[in-house]
Amino acid sequence: MTVIVRDFRAADAEASARVQRAALPFLPANAASVLSETARAHPDARARTVVAEEDGDVIGTAQLGVAHDSPTPGVGDAHVYVHPERRGRGAGSPALRTAEEYLAEIGAARVYTWVQDEPAHRAFAERYGYRPSRSAHFLRLDLSGGMLPPLQRPPAGVEIVPGSAFSDDPRPLFALDAEATADGPGDVEAELTDYDRWLAETWNHPLFSCDLASVAVVDDRPVAFSAARTDGSTRYGTGMTGTARAFRGRGLAKLAKNDSLHRARAAGFTRAVTGNDTGNGAMLAIDRQFGYEICATEVRHVRALG
């Protein structure tokens, strides 16, 4: 049996999503999201997706590109996934080599990748010269049997609305997302400056649910939000949760996230998943109050190219 690495084709979408869900069961993914992320990537990201195929079966996938939204040049990303039942068959190594060769060709000076915090995964990364940096937790919550904090009345002057309230003009949410993203934890700075790309990659992403997202509004201005993603199964994922700088410390993000969780449960979702940087103590504390439990950890690794 031979493993080959080749460029992604549209017909690979369902198999690629299946690999991603098996490798990272904490994140929503489906064929529509895979196709969207390959077709709508920003041109400056120089994005490329490859698959590892064994005798006609897609057993691994890798998503490559540069951080076009970072003010720091030469930052590459490589996200490599191999189906857990097909590990050890020689898929990960050629996929990673292909990623590094491509990123070097397009001018990346270093490459970042997330690695599960397990001995075999970390040993694989270290064998290829990667060193660990920051880490992040995956957390899950049983919405069917768990006890969510009751919905609370927002403070005077604050209203909690679904994200769909901004369907006619999402630009205010873009401005809020950009501010929250700029202040988020990370080892690579990110800037959201292109509204049209945000519409394509975030607002119109197949997994994004504007009906389940919740937004805190003051004087008709969104000041805190909790984004939501679903993949058509019983799984609901919290995306970005953030607050405008002038309104932080008032518990508005917590109100928005609690509202979104209640919306998800009412819609029939039975499991909630989310992720947080291990250094984001404030958000981790909020998630513990909701009943989330850490189910896995990833470690960001980096390697210089050239």
VEXFI-579637 format. One record per residue: x, z, y negated of N, C-alpha, C in turn; residue in one letter. Coordinates in steps of 0.2 Angstrom, whole numbers, padded with zeros to 4 digits, always signed. Example, Ala and Ser with C-alpha at 12.3 -4.5 7.8 and 13.67 -1.06 7.14 Angstrom:
2
+0066+0039+0028+0062+0039+0022+0066+0039+0016A
+0064+0035+0011+0068+0036+0005+0064+0039+0000S
***
This chain:
306
+0004+0000+0006+0000+0000+0000+0004+0000-0006M
+0003-0004-0011+0007-0005-0017+0003-0004-0023T
+0006+0000-0028+0003+0002-0034+0006-0003-0039V
+0002-0006-0043+0004-0010-0049+0001-0008-0055I
+0005-0009-0061+0002-0007-0067+0001-0013-0071V
-0005-0014-0074-0007-0020-0078-0011-0018-0083R
-0013-0023-0088-0017-0021-0094-0024-0020-0091D
-0028-0016-0095-0035-0015-0094-0039-0021-0095F
-0044-0022-0091-0049-0027-0092-0056-0023-0092R
-0061-0027-0096-0067-0024-0097-0070-0021-0090A
-0069-0025-0085-0072-0023-0078-0069-0017-0075A
-0064-0014-0078-0061-0008-0076-0064-0002-0079D
-0069-0003-0084-0072+0003-0088-0074+0008-0084A
-0079+0007-0079-0082+0012-0075-0077+0016-0071E
-0072+0012-0068-0067+0015-0064-0062+0019-0068A
-0061+0017-0074-0056+0021-0078-0060+0027-0081S
-0066+0027-0082-0070+0033-0084-0070+0038-0078A
-0071+0035-0072-0071+0040-0066-0064+0043-0065R
-0059+0040-0066-0052+0043-0066-0052+0049-0071V
-0054+0047-0078-0053+0052-0083-0058+0058-0081Q
-0064+0057-0079-0068+0063-0077-0065+0067-0072R
-0062+0064-0067-0059+0068-0061-0053+0071-0064A
-0049+0068-0068-0042+0071-0070-0044+0077-0075A
-0049+0076-0079-0050+0081-0084-0058+0082-0084L
-0060+0086-0080-0068+0086-0079-0071+0090-0085P
-0067+0093-0090-0069+0096-0095-0071+0092-0101F
-0070+0086-0101-0071+0081-0106-0076+0076-0104L
-0081+0074-0109-0086+0069-0107-0082+0062-0107P
-0084+0058-0103-0082+0051-0103-0086+0047-0099A
-0087+0040-0101-0091+0036-0097-0089+0029-0099N
-0091+0024-0095-0089+0017-0096-0090+0015-0103A
-0095+0016-0107-0096+0014-0113-0091+0017-0118A
-0089+0023-0117-0084+0026-0121-0077+0023-0120S
-0076+0022-0114-0069+0018-0113-0069+0011-0116V
-0074+0008-0115-0074+0001-0119-0074+0002-0126L
-0078+0006-0129-0078+0007-0136-0071+0009-0139S
-0067+0014-0135-0061+0016-0138-0055+0011-0137E
-0056+0006-0132-0052+0000-0132-0053-0005-0137T
-0060-0006-0138-0062-0012-0143-0061-0010-0150A
-0063-0004-0152-0063-0002-0159-0057+0002-0162R
-0052+0002-0158-0046+0006-0160-0043+0002-0167A
-0041+0006-0171-0038+0004-0178-0032-0001-0176H
-0032-0007-0180-0027-0012-0179-0020-0008-0179P
-0019-0004-0184-0013-0001-0185-0010+0004-0180D
-0015+0006-0175-0013+0010-0170-0010+0006-0164A
-0010+0000-0165-0007-0005-0160-0009-0002-0153R
-0015+0000-0152-0017+0003-0146-0017-0002-0140A
-0016+0001-0134-0015-0003-0128-0018+0002-0122R
-0021-0001-0117-0023+0003-0112-0021-0001-0105T
-0018+0003-0101-0016+0000-0094-0019+0004-0089V
-0019+0001-0083-0022+0004-0077-0017+0004-0071V
-0017+0009-0067-0013+0009-0061-0018+0007-0055A
-0016+0002-0052-0021-0001-0046-0017-0001-0040E
-0021+0002-0035-0018+0002-0028-0023-0002-0023E
-0021-0007-0021-0025-0012-0017-0032-0013-0019D
-0032-0015-0026-0038-0016-0029-0042-0010-0032G
-0040-0004-0031-0043+0002-0033-0040+0004-0039D
-0043+0006-0045-0040+0009-0051-0039+0016-0049V
-0033+0019-0049-0032+0026-0047-0029+0030-0053I
-0027+0026-0058-0024+0029-0064-0025+0025-0070G
-0024+0028-0076-0025+0024-0082-0021+0028-0088T
-0019+0024-0093-0014+0026-0098-0017+0023-0105A
-0018+0027-0110-0020+0025-0116-0014+0026-0121Q
-0012+0021-0124-0005+0021-0128-0007+0019-0135L
-0003+0021-0140-0003+0019-0147+0001+0023-0151G
+0001+0022-0158+0004+0026-0163-0001+0029-0167V
+0001+0035-0170-0003+0039-0174-0004+0036-0181A
-0008+0031-0182-0009+0027-0188-0011+0032-0194H
-0015+0037-0192-0018+0041-0197-0013+0047-0199D
-0007+0047-0197-0002+0052-0199+0002+0049-0204S
+0004+0054-0209+0009+0052-0214+0016+0051-0212P
+0017+0054-0206+0024+0053-0203+0024+0047-0198T
+0029+0043-0200+0029+0036-0196+0033+0038-0189P
+0031+0033-0185+0035+0033-0178+0032+0038-0173G
+0026+0040-0174+0023+0045-0169+0019+0041-0164V
+0021+0041-0158+0018+0038-0152+0014+0043-0148G
+0008+0040-0145+0004+0044-0140+0004+0041-0134D
+0004+0044-0128+0003+0042-0122-0001+0046-0118A
-0007+0045-0116-0012+0049-0112-0012+0046-0105H
-0009+0049-0100-0009+0046-0093-0013+0050-0089V
-0018+0047-0085-0022+0051-0081-0022+0047-0074Y
-0021+0052-0068-0021+0049-0062-0027+0053-0058V
-0031+0050-0054-0036+0053-0050-0033+0058-0046H
-0035+0064-0046-0032+0070-0042-0032+0068-0034P
-0036+0064-0032-0036+0063-0024-0031+0057-0023E
-0028+0054-0028-0023+0049-0027-0016+0050-0030R
-0015+0057-0032-0008+0058-0034-0003+0058-0029R
+0003+0057-0031+0008+0056-0026+0009+0050-0023G
+0005+0045-0025+0005+0038-0023+0010+0033-0027R
+0013+0036-0032+0017+0032-0036+0014+0028-0042G
+0008+0032-0045+0005+0029-0050+0007+0031-0057A
+0008+0038-0057+0010+0041-0064+0017+0039-0067G
+0022+0038-0063+0028+0036-0065+0029+0029-0068S
+0026+0024-0065+0026+0017-0068+0022+0017-0074P
+0016+0021-0074+0012+0020-0080+0015+0024-0086A
+0019+0029-0085+0023+0032-0090+0028+0028-0093L
+0032+0025-0088+0037+0020-0090+0035+0014-0094R
+0029+0011-0092+0026+0006-0096+0024+0008-0103T
+0021+0014-0103+0019+0017-0110+0026+0018-0114A
+0031+0021-0112+0037+0022-0116+0040+0015-0118E
+0040+0010-0114+0043+0004-0116+0039+0001-0121E
+0032+0001-0120+0028-0002-0125+0029+0001-0132Y
+0029+0008-0132+0029+0012-0138+0036+0011-0142L
+0041+0010-0138+0048+0009-0141+0048+0002-0144A
+0044-0003-0141+0044-0010-0144+0040-0010-0150E
+0035-0006-0151+0031-0006-0157+0034-0001-0163I
+0040+0002-0161+0043+0006-0167+0042+0013-0166G
+0039+0016-0161+0038+0023-0160+0045+0026-0159A
+0046+0032-0163+0053+0035-0162+0052+0041-0157A
+0046+0044-0156+0045+0049-0151+0038+0048-0149R
+0037+0051-0143+0030+0050-0139+0028+0057-0138V
+0021+0058-0139+0018+0064-0137+0013+0063-0131Y
+0012+0068-0127+0008+0068-0122+0005+0075-0120T
-0001+0075-0118-0004+0082-0115-0003+0082-0108W
-0001+0088-0106+0001+0089-0099-0003+0096-0097V
-0007+0095-0091-0010+0101-0089-0005+0107-0087Q
-0007+0113-0089-0002+0119-0088-0002+0121-0081D
+0000+0117-0077+0001+0118-0069+0008+0116-0067E
+0011+0120-0063+0018+0118-0061+0020+0111-0060P
+0016+0108-0056+0017+0101-0054+0017+0096-0060A
+0012+0097-0064+0011+0093-0070+0017+0094-0075H
+0019+0100-0076+0024+0102-0081+0031+0099-0078R
+0032+0100-0072+0038+0098-0068+0039+0090-0069A
+0033+0086-0069+0033+0079-0069+0036+0077-0076F
+0033+0081-0081+0035+0079-0088+0042+0081-0090A
+0044+0086-0087+0051+0088-0089+0056+0084-0085E
+0054+0081-0079+0058+0077-0076+0060+0070-0080R
+0055+0068-0084+0056+0062-0088+0058+0064-0095Y
+0061+0070-0096+0064+0072-0103+0059+0074-0108G
+0053+0076-0106+0048+0079-0111+0049+0087-0112Y
+0048+0089-0118+0049+0096-0119+0042+0099-0122R
+0040+0105-0120+0034+0107-0122+0034+0109-0129P
+0028+0109-0132+0027+0111-0139+0021+0116-0139S
+0015+0114-0143+0009+0118-0143+0005+0117-0137R
+0000+0121-0137-0005+0121-0131-0012+0122-0133S
-0016+0120-0129-0024+0121-0130-0027+0123-0124A
-0033+0126-0125-0037+0129-0120-0043+0124-0119H
-0046+0123-0113-0052+0120-0112-0057+0126-0110F
-0063+0126-0113-0067+0132-0111-0074+0129-0109L
-0078+0133-0105-0084+0130-0103-0089+0136-0103R
-0096+0134-0104-0101+0139-0104-0107+0136-0100L
-0110+0141-0096-0116+0139-0092-0122+0140-0097D
-0125+0134-0099-0131+0134-0103-0137+0136-0099L
-0137+0135-0093-0143+0136-0089-0144+0143-0088S
-0139+0147-0086-0140+0154-0085-0137+0159-0090G
-0132+0156-0094-0129+0160-0099-0134+0163-0105G
-0132+0168-0108-0136+0171-0113-0132+0169-0120M
-0135+0164-0124-0133+0162-0130-0135+0167-0135L
-0131+0169-0140-0133+0173-0146-0139+0170-0149P
-0144+0174-0151-0150+0171-0153-0149+0167-0160P
-0153+0163-0161-0153+0159-0168-0154+0164-0173L
-0149+0163-0178-0150+0168-0184-0152+0164-0190Q
-0156+0168-0194-0158+0165-0201-0152+0164-0205R
-0151+0158-0208-0145+0157-0212-0145+0161-0219P
-0140+0162-0222-0140+0166-0228-0144+0162-0233P
-0146+0165-0239-0150+0162-0244-0146+0156-0247A
-0149+0150-0248-0146+0144-0251-0143+0140-0245G
-0143+0142-0239-0140+0138-0234-0145+0136-0229V
-0145+0129-0227-0150+0126-0222-0146+0123-0216E
-0148+0124-0210-0145+0121-0205-0149+0115-0202I
-0146+0109-0202-0150+0103-0201-0146+0099-0195V
-0149+0095-0192-0146+0091-0187-0142+0085-0190P
-0136+0083-0187-0132+0078-0190-0136+0071-0192G
-0142+0070-0188-0146+0064-0189-0149+0065-0196S
-0149+0070-0200-0152+0071-0207-0147+0066-0211A
-0141+0065-0209-0137+0060-0213-0136+0053-0211F
-0141+0051-0206-0141+0045-0204-0141+0039-0209S
-0144+0040-0214-0145+0035-0219-0138+0034-0223D
-0135+0040-0224-0128+0040-0228-0124+0045-0225D
-0120+0043-0220-0115+0048-0217-0109+0050-0221P
-0108+0047-0227-0102+0048-0230-0100+0055-0232R
-0105+0059-0234-0104+0066-0235-0101+0070-0229P
-0103+0068-0223-0100+0071-0217-0093+0068-0216L
-0092+0062-0218-0085+0059-0217-0080+0064-0222F
-0082+0065-0228-0078+0069-0233-0077+0076-0230A
-0082+0079-0227-0081+0086-0224-0076+0085-0218L
-0077+0080-0214-0073+0080-0208-0066+0079-0210D
-0065+0075-0215-0058+0073-0217-0055+0080-0220A
-0058+0084-0223-0055+0090-0226-0054+0095-0220E
-0058+0095-0215-0057+0100-0210-0051+0097-0205A
-0051+0091-0204-0046+0088-0200-0039+0089-0203T
-0038+0088-0210-0032+0089-0214-0029+0096-0213A
-0034+0101-0212-0032+0108-0211-0031+0111-0204D
-0033+0106-0199-0033+0108-0192-0026+0109-0189G
-0025+0114-0184-0019+0115-0181-0016+0109-0177P
-0010+0108-0177-0007+0102-0174+0001+0101-0176G
+0004+0098-0171+0011+0096-0173+0012+0090-0176D
+0007+0086-0177+0007+0080-0181+0002+0080-0186V
+0003+0079-0192-0002+0079-0198-0006+0073-0197E
-0013+0074-0198-0018+0068-0198-0022+0068-0205A
-0023+0062-0207-0027+0061-0213-0033+0056-0211E
-0039+0058-0213-0044+0053-0213-0046+0050-0219L
-0044+0044-0220-0045+0040-0227-0049+0034-0227T
-0051+0032-0221-0054+0025-0220-0061+0026-0217D
-0066+0026-0222-0073+0027-0220-0076+0023-0215Y
-0074+0016-0216-0077+0011-0211-0074+0013-0204D
-0068+0014-0203-0065+0016-0197-0068+0022-0194R
-0069+0027-0198-0073+0033-0196-0079+0032-0193W
-0083+0027-0197-0090+0025-0194-0089+0022-0187L
-0084+0018-0186-0083+0015-0180-0081+0019-0174A
-0076+0024-0176-0073+0028-0171-0076+0034-0170E
-0080+0037-0175-0082+0044-0174-0090+0043-0174T
-0093+0041-0180-0100+0042-0180-0104+0037-0175W
-0101+0031-0174-0104+0026-0170-0101+0026-0163N
-0097+0031-0161-0094+0032-0154-0100+0033-0149H
-0099+0030-0144-0105+0031-0139-0106+0038-0136P
-0101+0042-0137-0102+0049-0134-0105+0054-0140L
-0105+0052-0146-0107+0056-0152-0114+0056-0152F
-0117+0062-0153-0124+0063-0153-0126+0067-0160S
-0128+0062-0164-0130+0065-0171-0136+0070-0171C
-0140+0069-0165-0146+0074-0164-0144+0081-0162D
-0138+0081-0159-0136+0088-0156-0131+0091-0161L
-0128+0087-0165-0123+0090-0170-0127+0094-0175A
-0124+0099-0178-0128+0103-0182-0123+0104-0189S
-0127+0104-0194-0123+0104-0201-0126+0110-0205V
-0122+0114-0208-0124+0118-0214-0124+0115-0220A
-0129+0116-0224-0130+0112-0230-0131+0117-0236V
-0128+0116-0242-0129+0120-0248-0130+0115-0253V
-0135+0116-0257-0137+0111-0263-0136+0104-0261D
-0139+0102-0255-0139+0095-0252-0132+0093-0250D
-0127+0097-0250-0120+0095-0248-0118+0099-0241R
-0116+0095-0237-0114+0098-0230-0107+0102-0231P
-0107+0108-0229-0101+0112-0230-0098+0115-0224V
-0102+0114-0218-0099+0116-0211-0103+0112-0206A
-0100+0111-0201-0103+0107-0195-0100+0108-0189F
-0104+0106-0184-0101+0107-0177-0104+0100-0173S
-0099+0096-0172-0100+0089-0169-0102+0090-0161A
-0105+0085-0159-0107+0086-0152-0106+0079-0148A
-0104+0079-0142-0103+0073-0138-0107+0074-0131R
-0110+0069-0128-0112+0069-0122-0111+0062-0118T
-0111+0062-0112-0109+0056-0108-0115+0054-0103D
-0121+0056-0105-0127+0054-0101-0128+0059-0095G
-0123+0063-0093-0124+0068-0088-0127+0074-0090S
-0126+0080-0087-0129+0086-0089-0124+0090-0093T
-0119+0086-0095-0113+0090-0099-0113+0088-0106R
-0112+0093-0110-0112+0093-0117-0106+0095-0120Y
-0102+0092-0124-0096+0094-0127-0096+0095-0134G
-0093+0101-0137-0092+0101-0144-0086+0098-0146T
-0087+0094-0151-0081+0090-0154-0078+0095-0160G
-0077+0092-0165-0074+0095-0171-0079+0100-0174M
-0077+0106-0175-0081+0111-0179-0077+0113-0185T
-0079+0113-0191-0075+0115-0197-0080+0116-0203G
-0076+0119-0208-0080+0121-0214-0076+0119-0220T
-0079+0117-0225-0076+0115-0232-0072+0121-0234A
-0066+0120-0237-0062+0126-0239-0065+0131-0244R
-0069+0129-0248-0073+0133-0253-0078+0138-0250A
-0080+0136-0243-0085+0140-0240-0083+0143-0234F
-0076+0144-0233-0074+0147-0227-0075+0155-0227R
-0075+0158-0221-0075+0165-0221-0082+0168-0222G
-0087+0163-0221-0094+0165-0222-0098+0165-0215R
-0095+0163-0210-0098+0162-0204-0102+0156-0203G
-0102+0151-0207-0106+0145-0207-0105+0140-0201L
-0098+0140-0199-0097+0136-0193-0100+0139-0187A
-0099+0145-0187-0102+0149-0181-0110+0148-0181K
-0113+0148-0187-0120+0146-0187-0122+0139-0184L
-0118+0135-0187-0119+0128-0185-0118+0127-0177A
-0112+0130-0175-0111+0129-0168-0116+0132-0163K
-0119+0138-0165-0124+0141-0162-0130+0137-0162N
-0132+0134-0167-0138+0130-0168-0137+0123-0163D
-0131+0121-0163-0130+0115-0159-0131+0117-0151S
-0128+0122-0149-0129+0125-0143-0136+0126-0141L
-0140+0128-0145-0147+0129-0144-0151+0122-0143H
-0149+0118-0147-0151+0111-0147-0150+0108-0140R
-0144+0109-0138-0141+0106-0132-0145+0109-0126A
-0146+0115-0126-0150+0119-0120-0157+0116-0120R
-0160+0116-0126-0167+0114-0126-0168+0106-0124A
-0162+0102-0125-0163+0095-0123-0161+0095-0115A
-0160+0100-0112-0159+0100-0104-0152+0100-0102G
-0147+0101-0106-0140+0101-0104-0139+0108-0101F
-0135+0108-0096-0134+0114-0092-0127+0117-0093T
-0122+0113-0095-0115+0115-0096-0112+0113-0102R
-0109+0117-0106-0106+0116-0112-0098+0116-0111A
-0094+0111-0114-0087+0112-0114-0084+0111-0121V
-0079+0114-0122-0075+0113-0128-0068+0114-0127T
-0064+0113-0133-0057+0114-0132-0054+0117-0139G
-0049+0121-0138-0047+0124-0144-0039+0125-0144N
-0036+0124-0149-0028+0125-0150-0028+0133-0148D
-0022+0135-0144-0022+0142-0142-0020+0146-0148T
-0018+0143-0154-0016+0147-0160-0022+0147-0165G
-0028+0144-0163-0034+0145-0167-0038+0151-0165N
-0035+0157-0167-0038+0163-0165-0045+0164-0167G
-0047+0161-0173-0054+0162-0176-0059+0159-0172A
-0057+0152-0170-0062+0148-0166-0063+0151-0159M
-0057+0153-0156-0057+0156-0149-0062+0162-0149L
-0061+0166-0154-0065+0172-0155-0073+0171-0155A
-0074+0165-0159-0081+0163-0159-0084+0161-0153I
-0080+0157-0149-0082+0154-0143-0083+0160-0138D
-0079+0165-0138-0080+0171-0133-0086+0174-0135R
-0088+0175-0141-0095+0178-0143-0100+0174-0140Q
-0100+0167-0139-0105+0163-0136-0105+0164-0129F
-0100+0166-0126-0099+0167-0119-0095+0162-0115G
-0091+0157-0119-0087+0153-0116-0081+0156-0112Y
-0079+0153-0107-0073+0156-0103-0068+0150-0103E
-0061+0152-0103-0056+0148-0103-0056+0145-0095I
-0056+0139-0094-0056+0136-0088-0049+0132-0086C
-0045+0130-0091-0039+0126-0090-0035+0126-0097A
-0029+0125-0096-0025+0124-0102-0020+0118-0102T
-0019+0115-0107-0015+0109-0108-0009+0111-0113E
-0003+0108-0111+0003+0109-0115+0005+0102-0118V
+0005+0102-0125+0008+0096-0128+0015+0095-0127R
+0018+0089-0125+0025+0088-0123+0027+0082-0128H
+0033+0082-0129+0036+0077-0134+0043+0075-0131V
+0044+0068-0132+0051+0066-0130+0053+0061-0135R
+0059+0061-0137+0062+0056-0142+0063+0049-0138A
+0062+0044-0141+0063+0037-0138+0069+0034-0141L
+0072+0030-0137+0078+0027-0140+0085+0030-0138G
***
